[in-house]
Amino acid sequence: MKAGGAAKCLTLRVTEPVEPEHHAVAAVESRTITLEGHLLDSGLINRALDLIVEGGGSFQVLNFNLGEQRQSTSAAEIKVSAPSHDVMEKIMAQLIDVGAVTLPQEVCDNPLELVIKDGVAPDDFYVTTIYPTEVRVNCEWVRVQNQRMDGAIVVSTTAGEPVAACKLLRDLKVGDRVVVGVEGIRTVRKAEARDQRGTQEFGFMGAGVSSERRVELVVEQIAWELRKIRDQGGKVAVVAGPVVIHTGGGDHLSHLIREGYVQALLGGNAIAVHDIEQALMGTSLGMDMKRGVSVRGGHRHHLKAINTVRRCGSIRDAVEQGVLTSGIFYECVRHTVPFSLAGSIRDDGPLPDTRMDLLAAQAEYAHLIEGADLILMLSSMLHSIGVGNMTPAGVKLVCVDINPAVVTKLSDRGSVESVGVVTDVGLFLSLLVQQLSRLTSRYHAEASAMAR
């Protein structure tokens, strides 16, 4: 087709042969995924489609089955297309994180690569999330053990059975077979509730951050949860910072330990030092805890507390020798509640119990939170974030801090079972103990009435 005059330059050649060596051929890659859950009300379908488009791909909704009743879940089958393999891999990695599943017939076994240097994963290794994960081995789904975020998946065989497990990069050994890419991987996520308002589920805050006007409501819910876990023989771990002592919450946390509400305690050198300082000298950072005034020479008290424990040999030795007779760590020793103290470069002393080997401290933290039903994080930003990163989905998290940024960071992990409380940690612990006491009194009253 040609035009005359000034338009002669607009020529479309329709007879020119396509020569592969001179023309680039775009290899469009496609995969089919499925999504299940409350896709519309939770916004999951919108998030998934946005991820595809923003990642440079396109989609075609092949099937969409809407739940027939309010409590029913929906299912969607979506064809995802991308202009290259690299783009597809990036899109699929994000879709897997929101719970998308590639159709199982597409992949029978995950691509695996061998570790050739200790502590170094192969390129393009799959990075794990907090959500339970399954991989394809011999055309079957295998649940990944020791689930945690920011790890690699190692596939092995034990007693003839395939085993998949999360490993930190530093724990990889030469010869380990590591999952690479995103094919044959799915995360198992609980269906998000349609409307949590007015319910009595623990996650009623919807992984949000509550305002101070609702502290009493949140505390009441947490108290119920703590009481239920204790009565069922469950496990609660507490991550606490020195602010617990400074705000007068030490006695309340001691009460929780004494009454059996705490099964593990994690913290740093500082909380132990100031707890022991208060027990021995009645001060915290040199401040008289009863009068609220500075004590002359009080800035030396924490060093004297450290020196006293070092002379005894350890915190346990100080308790057994009758030197330490009250406080959080006294209760831990007396009630055989394990604790771990992770050191830092700013620590004075430190106490003999403080682990200055960071990797050893991380391993001890991870061991103590195994099997936890709930983790209570009390004004300790770095330790709380560290524990949050090694905690799998399904564990209830309660983060209490006066700084909204800290609470938001923990709540943004994506778990619907997290509750953020922006308030003074001393006030929170005081209200929590009061509410637990009311529950105990109510329980005894009901038991007496039934006995009559």
ROFI-511163 format. One record per atom (N, C-alpha, C, O): y, x, z negated. Coordinates in pm, whole numbers, plus 50000, padded with zeros to 5 digits. Layout:
# ROFI-511163
YXZ...
This chain:
# ROFI-511163
498815008550000500005000050000501235008850000501375017549914502115006650095503345014450104504545005250122504414994350178505675009550075506915001950091507925010750161507885023050148508835004550234509805012450307511045015250227511165011350111511985022150290513265025150228513135034650111512355044150113513945031650010513985040349892512715039749811512515048149724511845029949836510615028349757509445035849818508315034049774509695044249917508605051249983507835060449890506655063249912508525065049784507855074249690506805067149607505965073849546506825054049601505875046449520504625043749602504505033349666503715053249599502505052449680501285052649592501165061349505500375043349611499125042749537497985046649630497715039749728497325057649600496215062349681494925056349628494545058549514494255048649713493045041749669491795047749729490685043149700491925057749812490765063749879490425077549827489465083749873491205082449730490965095949678489695096149593489615088649496488705104449626487485105049545487735111249408488585120149395486995106549306487115112149171486175124049159484965122649172486745135649134485955147749118485905151548971486945154848913484715151248907484595153848763485215167148721485755168348611485125177248810485655190248769487175190448765487775199548708487805180248829489255179848831489825168448748491035167948725488995159548703489475147948628488755147048494487525148248487489515145048389488935143648255488255130048242488785119848287487105130048181486385117548159486385114448011485845122247932486965103247971487035099547830485695093547787485255083347840485075100047691483775095347641484015086347521484125091047408484105073347546484335063747438483045062147359481975059847415483175063347226482005062047138482105049047061483185045147016480985042247046480965029346977479865029046872478795034946890480145022146763479145019646659479355005646604480455000046611478295000046551478364986646494478204987446343477294993946292479104980746271479064980646125478964966246075479254956746148478544964945950478524951845884479334952745756479364963145690479974941945722480734940645597480274928045526480074917745589480104928945393479744917245315480604916445191481024926645137480844904245146481654902245026482584890545047482414882645141483584889444958484624879244975485654885045070486744889145029485304885345197486064892945295487494888145312488404896245330487704875045306489044869645328489894870345202491014875545205489374865045091490174864244968490494878044911491574880044856489574887544923489824900944870490614909644967491064920444930490774904845090491504912645189490684923845249491224932545318489364923845224488514934745270488464935545422488514946445479488354924045488488274924145634489564929545695489524936745794490704925945635491984931045686492094946145668492554953145758491654951145551491724965445526490844973045625491244983545677489654967745650488734974545741489304975045882489274985545947489824963845930490364963546067491614972346078491824978746181492424972545973493614981245974493204995945979493825003946049492164999545905491695013445906491255017646046491495028846090490595008346116490115011446250491295014046344491305024046416492275005146344493415006346434494275018346397494675026146485494565020046267495405031246225494725044546251495395054746269493385044546254492665056946280492555060246428491995070646463493095051746514493075054546656491945047946732491685051446847491255038346670490135031646736490465017246770491595012846755489455010046815489594995846845488344988746794487354995046760488414975446788487294968046731487034955246808487904950046878485824950346793485434937246846484564930546741483504935746706485004919046692484244911546592483114904346664483354894746737481894908946643480734903046710480284890246643479964880446710480244890146511479834878346434480634877746305480954887946245480944865646263481624863846134481064851146070481294840146120480344852745961479764841445889480534839045760480414846845665481314828645756482134825545640481304818545534480514809645566481464822645408480744816445298481034801645290482184797345304480004793745268480154779145270480754773745141481384763145142480564780945028481084776344900481994786944841482054798244888482704783044735483684791944674483074805044629483654815744647481894804244569481264816144517480454823744622479954834544594480324818244740479524824544845480274836344906481494836444914479504846244950480104857645018480054855545168479284847345219480884862945238480934862445383480344875245440480184885245370480024874845570479474886645636480084887845775480304877845843480364900045815480944902545948480214914146014479844923845949480024912846144479444923546225480504927846325480964919746406480884940546320482024945446398481624957546481480984966846431481994957246607481784968746694483034977346691484124972646722482884989846653483994999246642483925009046758482875014846783485035010746827485095020246939486185030546913487225027446854485935042846957486905053646939486855062747060485815064047124487985069247092488045077447213487295090647205487095097247306486875094547085486135107147072485255106646949485405097946862484325116146942483405116646828484155119846699483875114046594485135129046707485885132746586486665120946530486695118746409487295113246618488045101446573487095091346510487405085346407485935089446574484945080046519484485084246381484355075846292484245097246362483785102146231484815099346123484465095346012486095101546153487145099146055487245084246021487415080545904487145075846123487225061446099486035056846015486195049145920484835061446051483635057245980483655061745834483195054445746484165073745808484235078645670485075069245584484715066545469486175064245639487035055045564486385041345550486525034845446485695036945654485025023945647483895023945545483705014145473483155034845538482085036045438482655035045298482045029045209483835040845277484455040545144484805026345100484845023544981485055017345196485365003445158484134994645160484234982545140482965000545185481714993045175481064989345306480094981745305481574994345419480954991345548479604998145559479385008845502478694991845632477344997145651477044997745799477194987745870476615009345848476175010045987474805003645997473995004745905474544996946107473264990246122472125000246112472135010346182471114997646025470085007445996469285012146115468785023346115469135003646218468315007946330468975019146410468325025646492470275021446386470965031646462470615045646411470645055246489470295047146285470015060246228468745059546146468615051046058467795068246173466545068546097466605079145987466025077245880467295090146014467455100745915468875106245923469445107446031469425109645806470755115745804470715129545868469735136745853471785133145938471905147045982472005156245859472825153845770471175166445855471165175745742471415189945791470985193645901472105197845710472285211945740471975220145615472185215545502471465232245637471095240845526472295248345470473205252345543472285250045338473275258545273472865273045296471735276945266473785281045348473465295145377474165304745281473955316845287475005299245191475655307545091475835299244965476335288044971475445304644852475565297444725476995292444704477955299844723477105279644665478415274044632479255270144751480425266544734478705270844872479465267444993478685257145073477545259645112479285245545098478625234945175478815237145324479745243945365477935231545406478125232345551479415225145591479895216445518479955228945707481125221945758480785207245780479655203845814481775198645760481625184345785480635177745688480055167445721480435183545568479565176945471480205163945423481425162845417479365154245390479865141345343480335142745198479605147845113481555138145172482125138945038481885125744966482285115145016481235126144851480835113944782482005106944714483055112844690481795094044682482765085944610482165081744476481065085944441482895073344403482385068744274481325057844291480625054544195481205052244410480335040744430478895044844456478655054944522477935037144406476525039944434476315041444584476775033244662475625051944623475475055344763474005056144801473165060244721473705052244923472345053244975472365060445109473315058945187471325068445136471225075745261469895072645327468985067445262469775075645454468565072645530467625084645530468005095645570466395082545484465365092745487464075085945535463625076145476463495091145641462265085145699462455070245727461565062145702463625066945780463945053145821464035043345703463945031245723464215048545582464375040045464465635044245388466075055645394466195034345317467365037445234466915043545102466025038245036467525054745064467215061644939468485062544855469515067244903468425057844730469595057944640469895072344595468995079744557471165075944601471605089244559471705089644407472325080844346471115099744345471135101244200472385109044156473045115744235472685107844026473815114943965475125112244040475895121444067475355099544072476515095944152477815099944084478005097543965478705106044160480055109444116480905112344239480365114144348482195112744223483065115344336483205130344360482965138444271483615133644482483935147444521482735156844511482875168344470481575151944549480385160444553479755160144692480245153344782478665167544707477875167344830476535160844799476125160344683475845155944902474535149644884473455159144933473455163245049472535162544843471435171444875470145163244881469835155844787469415164544989468155157345007466995167044990466975177745050466035163144907464865171544881463645162644868463725150444884462505168744838461255161344820460645165044687460465176844657460315155044606459675157244477458395148844472458445136644487457255155644450455955148844446455725140244570455155129344563456165145444682455965138444808456945127344836456865121044942457865124644743458845114044760460225119844789460605129844728460975113744881462325118744911463275116144795463255105444734464115125844766465085124844659466445129144713466555139344780467475121344684468845124844721469675125344593469555116644507470525135344581471305136944458472665142944489472815151044581473665138844410475005144844420474995158544354474405160544249475655167844418475835181144361477275185544383477855183244489477845191944283479145198244301478995210244393477915216244400480055213844462479975224944556479505237644487478715245244544479975240044366479615252544298478145253144261477605263944234477475241444260476065241044221475115241944340473895242244322475645242344462474785243344580474115256944587474725267244556472855256944629472085269244641471605271044785471425261444859471395283544822470895286544955469585279044979468675279344895469495272345092468295264645124468415249845097467605242045147469425245545019469645231244996469955224345128470685229645211469395212345148469665204545267470745194245234470545185245153471905195845299473085187845267473365177945379473295181345497473695165545340474055155245437475405158645499476385161245429475455158545632476705160945703477035148645788476165140645822478315147145821478745135545897478705122845815478645123245692478745111645884478785098645814477695089145862477675077545822476795093845945475745085045995474685082845887474325092145814474185070645879473105067545786473515068145640472725072145555474745064145610475245064045472475845050345444476545044745528475585045145326476245032745286476555033345137475795039045058477665027345100478025026244959477755011944915477995002444990477255010444794476904997244740477994992944645478164998844538478744982844684479864978444602479664963944560479174955644637480054961044437479984947344389480984938844465482074943344499480594926544491481514917344557482704914744467482534910944351483914916644520485104914244440485274899244416485064891044506485654896044294485804881944259486934875644339487914882244371486784862544371487814855644448489094854144366490194856444417488954850444243490124847944159489734850744015488944843343957490274861143959489874865043825490774859143717490504860743598491824852343757492744846743657492044836143575491374827243628492204837143447491634827143360490184829243327489614821443250489554839543383488154841943352488044850243226489034855643177486814851243174486574859243055485844872143087485284878642999485864876043219485224888443256486084900143211487294898943196485424911543189486154923243141487224927343241488314931543202486924926143371487864930643473488954920643503489454920343615489354912343406490294901743435491674906943475492474899643532491944919743445493224925243486493194929943631494214934043685492014929443693491934932843833492314947043863492974949743963491894956543777492204970743796493704972943796494184982743854494434964143733495884965543731496364971843602495584975543515497694973043592498324978843474499064967743402499964961643458498684965243278499294954043207500634958043148500884969843124501494948243126502774950743061502584949342911501564944142864503554953942837503424954042691503344939942633502774937942526503914930142701503874916542647502464910842645502234900242587501494917842709500124912742712499174921942636497954920742651499694930942557498844940442485497854933142396496674936642394498314923142321497414916042231496264909542306495124909542258496554903842423495524897442503494484907742549493284905242544494964919142596494054929642643493224935042528492024937142542493874937242413493164942642296492054933142253490964937542218492324920242255491314910542217490094911542309488954911042263490344912942439489244913942535488444926842513487214926742517489154937942489488484950842467487674950542338486574956042331488214944042235487484942942109486164935542128485124939742077486204924542203484974917142232483964926042303482774925842274484464933942398483584942642474482974953442385481774956142394483774959642300483254969942209482204964242115481164970442091482484952342063481534946141970480214943042042479134945141986480294937942166479094934742241478274947342270477054947342256478954958042311478244970542343477564976042219476414980542226478254975742106477644981041983476434972741942475394978241905476564959541948475464950941905474254952141997473124949641954474484956042122473384957342218472854971642226472004974742310473364980342139472904994142138473395002242257472735011642301474574998542310475135005542424475875018142383475755022842270476645023442476477305036242455478775035442495479105030942605479635039842404481075040642430481515055142411481225061242308482205060542510482765074042500484275072842490484885064442555484875081342407486315081342389486875094742435486375105342397487915094142518488665106042558490015105042490490765095642515490335114642405491535113342323492375125942326491865137142328493695123942325494635134942320495295135842183495105126942101496065146342158496695148242026497705137541991498065136041874498175129842092499125119042063498505108741970499205101941896497175107541974496495098441882496845101941738497075093141656496895114841708497235119241572498715117641547499125112541442499545121941642500995121641623501525107441601502515105541530500865097441661501345083541649500685075941534500875063841521499915082941453499285076441338498005069141371497555060741293497395072241485496175065341522494905072041474493805066941497495035083541407493855090941363492965082941269491745083041283493575076141173492785068241078492055056841147490925053541111492685050941247492065039741318490885044641403489845038041409491045056141470489935061541548488805065841456487635064141491489125071141341488095074541241487315062141200486105062641184488035050941184487385038341148486395034041256485285029741225486805035141383485915031241494484645039741494483555034541520484785052541467483615061441463482725057641345481495056841358483345055341232482595052141110481825039041124480735037641068482385029541197481755016441213480795015841330480255005141360480575026941398479565027441504480015022941640479185019841725481335022641664481845018241794481975029741893482235027342011481795042041849481955053841935480685062141933480155065241827480185065742053478955073742062479205087542121478285095642125480405090542166480745103842216482265105242215482985095642241482735117342185484175119942180484495132242264483885142842246485455130742355485875141542442487365144142424488145134742408487735156542425489145159842410489385174542433488545181542490490545179142390490895193142401491015199542264490725193242162491445211942263491615219142138492635212242048492475212141926493675206442109494815201442032494455189841941494885189641826493685180041990493405168441905492615172641782492845167441673491685181941799490905186541684491785194241586491685192441465492655202741640493535210741554494435201641470494545203541349495075191941533496025183541459495325173341370495875169341267494115169141408493335160541319492975168241192493075162841082492565180441208492195188641091493425192441011493375193040888494545194941080495805197841011496205185940923496615187740809496075173840977496415162040898495465160340780495885156740670494185162940803493205161340695493435171440584493275168140467493825183640620493975194240519495355194240454495485196640334496415191340534497785192940483498655180640497499815180740455498105169840556498875157440566499965157540670500835148840669499945167340761500975168340863500335168741002499145171441018501165165841102500765167441241501945173741314503025167941321501725185741367502815193841423503925196041320505105196341354503525197441195504485200141090505235187941040506125189140956504885176041090505555163741049504705156540945503525153840967505325153340830504625145840727504285131940780505185124340815503005128640787502585116140849502905103840766502945092840820503125105340636503445093840551504945091340544505385079840545505725102140537507175100540523507915101340656509055097040666507265106840758507895107940888509005118240895509925116840976508925128540814509945139240814509265152740831508095154340798510025162240881509495175640898509345182540762510145180540671508295190540751508015197840628508455212340648508215218240753509095217840546509515231840557508305240840583507315240540509508385248640687507275257540723506115250240789505045255940808506335237540825505255229540881504785234241018503675231141060505645241841088505255246441221504085256241215503455259341316503785261241093502655270441078501365263241041500295269241043501455250341007500295243240953499115242841050497975244341009499395240741180498265239741274497525253141285496315253341305498265264141272497605277241275496775279541149495705285641154497265274541037496485275640913495215267240924494155271340874495305255640988494125247241006493095254441094491905254441064493565260541201492675268141290492005279541213490805281741224492805286541136492285298041061491235293740959490235300640939491465282240896490515277140797489165274140860488115277840806489185267540976487935264241044487245276741095486025277841088488015286241145487415298741193486755306341078485725312741096487345305540960486745312140844485415305540808484465312240770485365292240821484115285140791483045287540897481855287540866483465289641021482515292241129482565281741239482445285141357482745269141203482855258141301483315245741227483405245541104483605235341303484005222641240482865217141155483085212541043481655217641207480495212941131480335220841001480065215040896480495233841009480385242140889481465238640788481215238540667482685235640838483765232040748483445219140673483775217740556482785209640742482385197140677481275199740577481335194940463480275207140617479125209740529479515218140407478875217140303480545226340420480985234540307481985227040218482445232440118482305214640255483195206740172484665209840191485495205340113484995217640293486385221240319487095209840392488225206340359486435204040491486985192840566486335180040516485125178240528487135171140459486575159240393487085146040449486785135440394487845146440558488325134040619488765136940762488855148540804489045126240834489545127940970488525124141077487375120941047488975124641200488155120741314486915129341326485805124241340487095142341321485955151241343485055152141221483865155341233485595149341104484755147940985483795136141006482605137240976484315124941057483475113241081482455116041191481315111441183482845123541293481905127041400480715134841343479565132041377481005144441257479925152441199479065143941107477835144641113479695135941023478965127840926478085117240994477025113840942478525112141108477795101341174477125105941302476775097941388476945119041314476225125341427476715120241562475915117041650478025119441577478625115941706478955128941779479795136541731478325131741893478585144341963480015144742017480555134442058480605156542018481945158142073482015171042154481225180242135482975171242245483195183142328484685185642339485465176442364485095198042318486495202042326486655211842441486055222642441487465208142539487705216742655489015224142636490055217942613488965237342646490155245442621491075246542742490715242542853492265252042718493225254442826494005267142793493845272842685494825271642886495545284142870496595283442760497045293842710496995271542721498065270242622497545268842479498335267742385496225269042461495665266342329495925277642230495755289442261496325273742109496405283241998495015284641938494245275041934494705296341893493405298841830492425304841927492415317041944491585297041991491345282841965490355280941851489935290541787489975268441826488915265541731487595271141784487415272041905486685274741696485385280041741484615270341830483825274541915484835257241811484105247141887484675244942027484025238642110485865250042054486525247742182485895256542290485785268742275485495250242398484885257642509485985262742601486685254842666486135275942607487135281842696486575284642834487315288142926485265283042851484655283742983484785270043047484115260543006485655268943147485975255943206484765249243268484575237243252483925256843337482765250943402481785245643299481185235043318481615253243189480715248743082481275236043018480515227042983482605235243003483225223342944483035211343034482735200342986483205213243166482995202143259481565196943252481315184943251480615206343248479205202343242478905194743113478145185043113479515199043003479305192242875479925178342875479335168742824481115177142934481745164042949480835154643026480565143342983480345159443142479505151143228478245146643155477785135343173477685155543073476485152142998476775141342894475965132242875477915142242828478225132742720478545118742771478345109042699479045117642895479375104242945478205097943020478325086643067477085104943032475915099143098475465086543023475315086742901475255075943096474785063543035475845055642962475515045842894477105059642973478175052342902478395038742965478385037243087478605028742880478935015342927480445013542939480925005843022481175020642854482635019542853483225033042811482695039742723484335036842874485045048942836486465044942799487185038942879486855048342678488185045242627489035057842634488735067742566490085057642715490935069442738492255067642667493015058442698492515076442571493655074742482494665086142497494495096742436495695083942577496835093142589496425107742606496835116442529495615110142707495255123842741495125124542893494045122642947496235127442961496285126343106495255135143175494435130143253495275148043150494395157243223492925154743191492105154543282492595152943064491195150643028490725137043079489575135643121491605127043076491225113743126490975113943276489995108243323491855120643350491665121443495490395129243526489655125643617490145139943451488935147643472487675139343448486725140043526487685131543341486535123043312486415112043417485305108643460487555106343459487525095943561486885100843690486175093443757487145113443726486595118943850485085120943844484435121543948484525122043725483085124243716482345111643672481145112043642483055100343668482455087843624482105079043745482965076443829480865074543756480485065943868481015051743850481405047843740481025044243959481405030143951480405022843862479255026843850480865011943801480005004243712480265006843566479854999043480480965017743537481335020843398482725015143373483655018043448482865007143270484165001243239485105012043185484715020243102486335011943233487335021743191488525014543129489015004743183488965019743015490185014742952491105026642933490785035842858492245026543001493195037642992494445032842919495105023442963494755039442807495915035842727496885047642724496525058642683498115045242769499115055942770500505049742775500695039042833501455056242716502825051442718503465053942854504485047842888502875063142931503395066643063502695058243170501495060043192503405049243237502755040643338502105048543451501105044143507502645060143484502095068143595500665072443566499825072643655500385075943440499045080143403498075068443414496965069843468498495056943364497635045143367497355040843511496225037343545498395041343594498235037443734497295046843807496475042443887497395059843779496545069643846495075067043815494225068043903494775063743690493385060843654492925047443713491785046243758493805037643715493435024543767493255024743918492515016643973493925034143986493855034844131492575041344183492455043544303491625044344096490365049944142489615040044230488755043944308489935027244217489305017144301488305008644227487774999044284488025011844102487035004144028487654991243977488714991443914486984979744004487494967043954487224965543806487654955743745486514975043746486174973943604487094982443517486734985743404488264986043568489194994043489490354985443442490804976443512490824988443322491944981243263492974991543218492635001143148494204989643258495264998643217496184992043117496574980443135496514999243010497384993742906498525003442882498315014742837499744999042914500915007542894501515004142758502214994042742501245012642660501755010342525501555022842441500925032442486502085022642321501885033442225500445033342178499935022942136499785044842185498355045342154498085042442007497055036741973499005046241919498835043141777498855028241752498055023041675499785021141818499855006541807498595000241863498034991041803498135005241977496924999742039495735000841944495014991041924495525012641886494375014541797494485005941672493485000741623495705004341623495904995741506495534981341538494824974841460495994976241651495664962541692494174961041718493584950641687493554971441776492124970941807491294969941679490364961941672491634977941580490904977441453491084963941386490134958341331492304958541390492564945441331491724934641400491144925941334491654935141532490904925041605489414926241577488724916141563488904938441569487484940441536487174935441396486094929941372488104937241304487914932141168487844916841168487054910941095488684910441250488644895841260487314891241317486734881441270486834898241418485554894641477484424895841375483524887441370484484906441293483454908541190483514897441086482474892241046484734893841042484884883240943484384869940998483724862340927484684867241125484234854841188482714854541198482084844241176482144866241231480694867041243480024864141109479054856641103480544870141001479974868040868480134853440825479234847740764481274847340858481504833540821480524824240893479984814940835480304827141023479344818941099477924820941049477134811441043477584833541012476254836240961476034829140829474944823840805477054828840742476924821940614476764806940635475994800440565477514801440732477434787140757476044783340809475504772940772475484791740893474144789040947473094790240835472114782740834473304799640743472354801540634472334789440542471294785940486473494782940526473564771240439472934759240508472894748240451
